[in-house]
Amino acid sequence: MKHIKILMAMAVCLGISMSANAQLSHTKDGFVDTKAKEIITKTKNKIKSSPSISFVSQIIIKDQNKKEQNRQTAQVLLSKNKYRIMVDGHIFYCDGTTVWHHNRETQEVIINNIEKEEDNILNPAKLLENYEKNFRPKFIRVEEDGTFVIDFTPKKTKEYHKIRILISKDYQITKLEMNYYDSSKTEYIIEKYRTNIHSVDSDFVFTATDTKGIEIIDMR
């Protein structure tokens, strides 16, 4: 379940030519990679401009030898700071404040505050909104097809040492890689990306007309 928890977070190319060297500016908080910041800002603004977004993510776990160990498919619906993620018998709901994790196999629902889900990779709005607080971004390069490669290094010690984000020239996140200290990694490949999807508030809240047989575990 490690990759699912980390999930609960993305997007993309500037319309100008860029060299492979990072551009650093000194601020009161230290040096800032201005190239990375500009790309992230444009990506974040594009996400915010759409009322709702949906996409499918292929979640691929690879071992230290880059051999695939497991693959799952997640269906994601986003609306600003709200999300719903369905993957392998689990549904995660978030209304912007509270997170519900419904395990349909065990019929358990675990409730948490959103602050405990800060590393939610399948919620790009959450990942990018306060990235300067949690990560040090670094512009790596532009691929031949115009895709930007940016690395997020966590400021606090995590079970991973880097998140690599691939952002297309139209400012859509196409892939994320969670890189762990043992050289294993989890990849999130974004497919079927759609904007301006219709959604309502109830899409992002766990509700059950009949809770008989469901165990509610409130961790708030």
C-alpha positions, 0 to 999 in steps of 0.5 A: 500500500506504500505507493497508494498512500504516496499517490494521494497528486502533476503537469508541463513546456514553456514556449521559449528555448531553454538551455540545460543549465539551471538558472538560480536566483538568491532569495531570503529562503536561499537559492531558487531554480527560476527555470523550474519555478516558472515551469511549475507555476505555469503547470499549476495555473493550468490545473487551477484553470480547469474546474475538474480533471480526470485521468488514468494512471498506470502505477508501476513498481520496479526493483533495484534492477529496474525490473517490474514487480507490480502494476496497477491502474488508478482512476483519478478525478480532481477538482481544485483541492478535492480528489477521488482515486480508485485503485485495486479495490480501494477508493480515496475521497478528499473534500479538501479537508478530510480524507476517507480511505474505503477498503472495499475488500475488508469493508473498512473506512479510515478517516484522516485529516488531509495534512497527513496525506501531503505526499499524494502524488496523484493529486497534482494540485496538492503536490504543486500548491505548496511545493516550495515548503516541502521540496527543492525543485531542480530543472534537469533538461528538455527532452527532444519532444519538448518534455521538461524534466524536473526533480523534487528533492524533499526538504525533510527526510522521507522514505524516498530521496527524489520525485522526478516529474515529466511535464509536456510542452502543453503543461500537462504532467505525463509521468512521475517517478518516486525514487527510493534510497534502495534504488527501487522506484515507483512510476506513475504514467498519466493517460487519458487526461481530460479537462473540464469534467463535470463533477459535484461536491458529493463525488469527493466525500465518502457516503453510504446510505447503509453503513451496516457491515462497514467499520469506520476508523476515525484517525483525526 
